[in-house]
Amino acid sequence: MAPVERIFEWAILLVLGAVILSRIAPRLQAPYEPSRRCTESERIMAHLLLIDDDPDLIPEQVHQAFPAPSHRVEVAGTGTAGLDRVRTDPPDVILLDLRLPDQSGLEVYHEIREIDARIPVIFATMAKTADTAIEAMKQGAFDYLFKPLDLGQMRRVVGEALEVGRRMRAPAVVTETPPDPDVDGAILGSCPAMRDVYKAIGRVTGQDVTVLIAGETGTGKELIARAIYQHSSRAKAPFMALNCAAIPEHLLESELFGHEKGSFTGADRRRIGKFEQCNGGTILLDEIGDMPLALQAKILRVLQEQSFERVGGNETVRTDVRLIAATHRDLKALAADGKFRPDLYYRLSVFTIHLPPLRDRAEDLPMLVQHLSLIHISEPTRQAE
């Protein structure tokens, strides 16, 4: 980075810090008096629905793993009762038993998908019924757990499901004016470069094409991807984001395409990958420039044929997924150096959105300062009780 650009960025940080401090200093000096009480929905972080006919053990384990008031756990003893809850008060995550007294868990799952396919569903199953759970995952279920439940594993899987659900449901706000400070994750800007970004989002949302989002780290690439997803024809289908740089190379292929039992050491059961699980929806591959060359060939085939094989398998799996890719790297230069497949680059870059760095958006500084200062001022109120 050039010295002039570095000085400009430091100047931006100093201005932001000074303005925010000047806004919140009176609040820090005065005794805190919350202006309002937090509502029940604000205090509750997650809403879980357990559909299981076990009257004691399983509900007790789930309540133990997800205690109030940070979680709200509801229990339905039949598939019919569970579906009624989903219709009247949709939960953030559903834990679903495969064996219910009135109908099979798979039948209930299909009806949940018709109500709202974005709700992550986690199956709870005995080992002997694992094949049914795997079939459910092929149709889009988030994951499955074996009974008796391992509380640590359940917390991890439910936590991942909550994050996936949040990404699908939280509005990706793209605006030229400062939004309400309670809005989480907004892209602000009215400079010419950002207006070009908004126009590009509008042009591409109605087309079911691959999109490449290019920009430096911290410019909001995932928010742009979510905005494209939420305004597309696939908005009611699942959305999954995967950071290619954060997953070890030997695990990334299995994470994307799944694997067969026994395909490698530790593969004790079949795993359904994201491309199969997200059928009908949208996948964001973040930092695709860090993907190994060998795996890029499989991604290219998915783009060309919408098909693949699981690791260690011979069965060709068909899928229907819209791919959005994001990177902070120069893929064209990487392709020229032999570090990225040129054919994959050209398939990804059919429609490219370039996000400008903050140093190129001097006109947006006053708006950003105003928004950040409002967030800091309102923070004590949002944390009240």
C-alpha positions in Angstrom: 0.0 0.0 0.0 1.4 3.4 -0.9 2.4 5.8 1.9 -0.2 8.4 0.8 -3.0 5.8 1.0 -1.8 4.7 4.5 -1.8 8.3 5.7 -5.3 8.8 4.3 -6.6 5.7 6.1 -5.1 6.8 9.4 -6.7 10.2 9.0 -10.1 8.5 8.5 -9.7 6.5 11.7 -8.7 9.6 13.7 -11.7 11.5 12.4 -14.1 8.6 13.2 -12.6 8.2 16.7 -12.8 11.9 17.5 -16.4 12.3 16.3 -17.6 9.2 18.1 -15.9 10.2 21.3 -17.4 13.7 21.2 -20.8 12.2 20.7 -20.7 9.6 23.5 -18.6 11.6 26.1 -21.7 13.3 27.6 -23.3 9.9 28.0 -20.3 8.5 29.8 -20.2 11.5 32.3 -23.9 11.4 33.2 -25.5 8.6 35.2 -27.0 6.0 32.9 -30.8 6.0 32.6 -32.2 3.6 30.0 -34.8 5.3 27.8 -36.8 2.1 27.4 -37.0 -1.5 28.5 -35.9 -4.2 26.1 -38.7 -6.2 24.7 -39.0 -9.9 25.2 -37.9 -10.6 21.7 -34.7 -8.6 22.2 -33.8 -10.4 25.4 -34.3 -13.8 23.7 -31.4 -14.7 21.5 -32.7 -17.9 19.9 -36.0 -19.7 19.5 -35.7 -23.5 19.2 -38.5 -25.9 18.5 -38.1 -29.6 19.6 -40.5 -32.0 17.9 -40.1 -35.3 19.9 -42.6 -37.6 21.7 -40.1 -38.3 24.5 -41.8 -36.6 27.5 -38.8 -36.3 29.7 -35.2 -37.1 28.7 -34.8 -35.3 25.4 -36.6 -32.1 26.4 -34.6 -32.0 29.6 -31.3 -32.3 27.6 -32.3 -29.6 25.2 -33.4 -27.2 28.0 -30.1 -28.0 29.8 -28.1 -27.2 26.6 -30.0 -24.0 25.8 -31.2 -22.4 29.1 -33.5 -19.4 29.4 -33.5 -16.5 29.1 -30.9 -16.5 26.3 -32.9 -19.2 24.6 -36.6 -20.1 24.2 -37.2 -23.8 23.8 -40.7 -25.0 22.8 -41.6 -28.7 22.7 -44.2 -30.5 20.5 -45.0 -34.1 21.1 -46.4 -34.9 17.6 -45.7 -33.9 14.1 -49.1 -32.2 13.8 -48.5 -30.1 16.9 -45.0 -29.2 15.7 -46.3 -28.1 12.3 -48.9 -25.9 14.0 -46.1 -24.2 15.9 -44.1 -23.6 12.8 -47.0 -22.0 11.1 -48.0 -19.7 14.0 -44.6 -18.8 15.4 -41.7 -19.9 13.2 -38.6 -20.9 15.2 -35.0 -20.2 14.4 -34.0 -23.9 14.4 -36.0 -27.1 14.6 -34.8 -30.3 16.3 -36.9 -33.1 14.8 -37.2 -36.8 15.8 -37.4 -39.2 13.0 -40.0 -41.4 14.7 -43.2 -39.6 15.8 -46.5 -41.1 17.0 -48.7 -39.6 14.2 -46.3 -39.5 11.2 -42.7 -40.0 10.2 -40.2 -37.3 10.8 -39.4 -37.2 7.1 -43.0 -36.4 6.2 -43.0 -33.6 8.8 -39.8 -32.3 7.3 -41.3 -32.1 3.9 -44.2 -30.0 5.2 -41.8 -27.7 7.1 -40.0 -27.2 3.8 -43.2 -26.1 2.2 -43.9 -23.7 5.0 -40.4 -22.1 5.1 -37.5 -23.9 3.5 -35.1 -21.4 5.2 -35.6 -22.8 8.7 -32.6 -25.1 9.6 -33.9 -28.6 10.6 -31.7 -30.9 12.6 -32.7 -34.6 12.9 -32.4 -36.6 16.1 -32.1 -40.3 15.3 -31.1 -43.7 16.6 -28.1 -45.2 14.8 -30.2 -47.8 13.0 -32.3 -45.1 11.3 -29.3 -43.1 10.1 -30.1 -43.9 6.4 -33.4 -41.9 6.7 -31.6 -39.0 8.2 -29.0 -39.0 5.4 -31.9 -39.0 2.9 -33.3 -36.0 4.6 -30.0 -34.2 4.4 -29.9 -34.9 0.6 -33.2 -33.0 0.5 -31.9 -30.0 2.5 -31.9 -30.9 6.2 -29.1 -29.1 8.1 -27.6 -32.0 10.0 -28.5 -35.0 12.2 -27.6 -36.1 15.7 -27.5 -39.5 17.2 -29.4 -40.4 20.4 -28.5 -40.4 23.2 -27.7 -36.7 22.5 -24.2 -35.4 23.1 -24.8 -32.0 24.6 -21.5 -30.5 23.4 -22.1 -31.7 19.8 -25.7 -30.5 20.0 -24.6 -27.0 21.1 -22.1 -26.8 18.3 -24.5 -28.0 15.5 -27.4 -25.8 16.7 -25.0 -22.8 17.0 -24.0 -23.3 13.4 -27.6 -23.7 12.3 -28.5 -20.4 14.1 -25.8 -18.6 12.3 -26.9 -20.0 8.9 -30.5 -19.0 9.6 -29.4 -15.5 10.7 -27.6 -15.0 7.4 -30.7 -16.1 5.5 -33.2 -13.9 7.4 -31.3 -10.8 8.5 -32.0 -8.1 5.9 -28.9 -7.1 4.0 -29.5 -3.4 4.0 -27.9 -1.5 1.1 -28.7 2.2 1.4 -27.5 5.7 0.5 -28.8 7.1 3.8 -27.9 6.1 7.4 -30.4 3.3 8.6 -31.7 2.9 12.1 -28.8 2.2 14.5 -30.5 -1.1 15.5 -29.9 -2.5 11.9 -27.2 -5.1 12.0 -24.9 -5.1 9.1 -25.7 -2.4 6.6 -23.8 -1.2 3.6 -23.8 2.6 3.4 -22.7 4.8 0.7 -23.8 7.4 -1.9 -20.6 8.0 -3.7 -20.5 7.2 -7.5 -18.7 4.0 -6.9 -21.2 2.7 -4.4 -24.1 3.8 -6.6 -22.6 1.6 -9.4 -22.6 -1.3 -6.9 -26.3 -0.8 -6.1 -27.1 -0.7 -9.8 -25.2 -3.9 -10.4 -27.1 -5.6 -7.6 -30.3 -4.6 -9.2 -29.3 -5.8 -12.6 -28.1 -9.3 -11.4 -30.8 -10.2 -8.8 -33.4 -11.1 -11.5 -30.9 -13.2 -13.4 -29.9 -16.7 -12.3 -26.3 -16.3 -13.2 -23.0 -16.8 -11.4 -21.7 -13.6 -9.7 -18.1 -12.7 -8.6 -17.8 -10.1 -5.9 -14.3 -8.6 -5.8 -13.0 -6.3 -3.0 -10.6 -5.9 -0.2 -11.1 -7.5 3.2 -13.8 -5.6 5.1 -15.6 -4.0 2.2 -18.8 -6.0 2.7 -18.6 -8.8 0.2 -20.9 -11.1 2.2 -23.5 -8.4 2.7 -23.6 -7.8 -1.1 -24.0 -11.6 -1.6 -26.9 -11.7 0.9 -28.6 -8.7 -0.8 -28.4 -10.6 -4.2 -29.8 -13.7 -2.6 -32.6 -11.9 -0.7 -33.8 -10.1 -3.9 -33.6 -13.2 -6.2 -36.1 -15.8 -7.2 -34.3 -18.2 -4.7 -34.9 -16.0 -1.7 -37.2 -18.6 0.0 -34.7 -21.4 -0.5 -31.5 -22.0 1.6 -28.5 -19.7 1.6 -25.1 -21.0 2.8 -21.8 -19.3 3.0 -18.4 -21.1 3.1 -15.0 -19.5 3.6 -12.6 -21.4 1.4 -9.5 -20.0 3.3 -10.8 -21.0 6.7 -11.1 -24.8 6.0 -8.1 -27.1 5.7 -7.6 -28.3 2.1 -8.2 -32.0 2.9 -11.6 -31.1 4.5 -12.8 -28.5 2.0 -13.7 -31.1 -0.7 -15.8 -33.1 1.7 -17.5 -30.0 3.1 -18.6 -28.9 -0.4 -19.3 -32.3 -2.1 -19.7 -34.7 0.8 -18.1 -38.2 1.1 -19.0 -41.8 1.2 -18.5 -44.0 4.3 -15.0 -45.4 4.3 -13.7 -43.1 1.7 -10.8 -42.0 4.0 -9.7 -42.5 7.5 -12.3 -41.2 9.9 -15.2 -41.3 7.4 -17.4 -43.5 9.5 -20.6 -42.5 7.8 -21.8 -40.9 4.6 -21.7 -37.1 4.6 -23.9 -34.8 2.5 -22.0 -31.8 1.2 -23.2 -28.2 0.8 -23.9 -28.4 -2.9 -26.2 -31.3 -2.3 -27.7 -29.9 0.9 -28.4 -26.5 -0.6 -30.2 -27.8 -3.7 -32.5 -25.1 -5.1 -30.7 -22.4 -3.1 -27.6 -20.2 -3.2 -24.1 -20.8 -2.1 -21.5 -18.1 -1.4 -17.9 -19.3 -1.7 -15.9 -16.6 0.1 -12.2 -16.2 -0.6 -12.4 -18.6 -3.6 -9.0 -17.3 -4.7 -7.5 -19.5 -1.9 -9.2 -22.7 -3.2 -6.7 -25.5 -4.3 -6.3 -26.0 -8.0 -7.5 -29.6 -7.8 -10.8 -28.6 -6.3 -11.3 -25.8 -8.8 -11.9 -28.5 -11.5 -14.9 -29.9 -9.5 -16.3 -26.4 -9.0 -16.0 -25.8 -12.8 -18.0 -29.0 -13.5 -20.8 -27.9 -11.1 -21.0 -24.6 -12.9 -21.1 -26.3 -16.3 -23.2 -29.4 -15.6 -24.7 -28.9 -12.1 -23.4 -32.4 -11.2 -20.6 -33.9 -9.1 -19.6 -37.1 -7.2 -19.1 -37.3 -3.5 -15.5 -38.1 -2.3 -14.9 -41.8 -2.6 -18.2 -42.3 -4.6 -19.1 -43.2 -8.2 -22.7 -42.0 -8.1 -23.3 -38.8 -10.1 -25.3 -36.3 -7.9 -27.4 -33.7 -9.6 -28.0 -30.3 -8.0 -29.5 -26.9 -8.8 -27.5 -24.2 -7.0 -26.7 -20.6 -7.8 -23.1 -19.8 -7.0 -21.8 -16.5 -5.8 -18.1 -16.2 -5.3 -16.1 -13.6 -3.5 -12.4 -12.8 -3.2 -9.9 -10.1 -2.2 -7.4 -11.4 -4.7 -6.9 -10.5 -8.3 -8.1 -13.8 -9.9 -7.1 -12.6 -13.4 -3.5 -12.2 -12.3 -3.6 -15.5 -10.4 -4.9 -17.2 -13.6 -2.1 -15.7 -15.6 0.5 -17.0 -13.1 -1.0 -20.5 -13.2 -2.4 -20.3 -9.6 -6.0 -20.2 -10.6 -7.8 -22.0 -13.4 -8.4 -19.6 -16.3 -11.5 -21.4 -17.4 -13.0 -21.2 -13.9 -12.1 -17.5 -13.7 -14.0 -16.8 -16.9 -17.0 -18.8 -15.8 -17.1 -16.9 -12.4 -16.5 -13.4 -13.9 -19.6 -13.5 -16.2 -20.9 -10.8 -13.9 -18.5 -9.1 -11.6 -19.2 -6.5 -8.9 -16.2 -4.5 -7.7 -16.5 -3.1 -4.1 -14.4 0.1 -3.6 -12.2 0.4 -0.5 -13.0 3.1 2.1 -10.0 5.3 0.9 -11.8 5.7 -2.4 -15.1 6.8 -0.8 -14.2 10.2 0.8 -17.7 11.5 0.1 -19.2 8.9 2.3 -17.2 9.8 5.4 -19.8 12.1 7.0 -22.5 9.5 6.7 -20.3 6.7 8.1 -19.3 8.9 11.0 -22.9 9.7 11.8 -24.0 6.1 11.6 -21.2 4.8 13.8 -21.7 7.5 16.4 -25.4 6.7 16.6 -24.6 3.0 17.1 -22.2 3.8 19.9 -24.7 6.2 21.6 -27.5 3.6 21.4 -25.4 0.7 22.6 -26.2 1.0 26.3 -29.9 1.1 25.5 -29.7 -2.0 23.4 -27.9 -3.8 26.2 -30.3 -2.8 28.9 -31.6 -5.7 31.0 
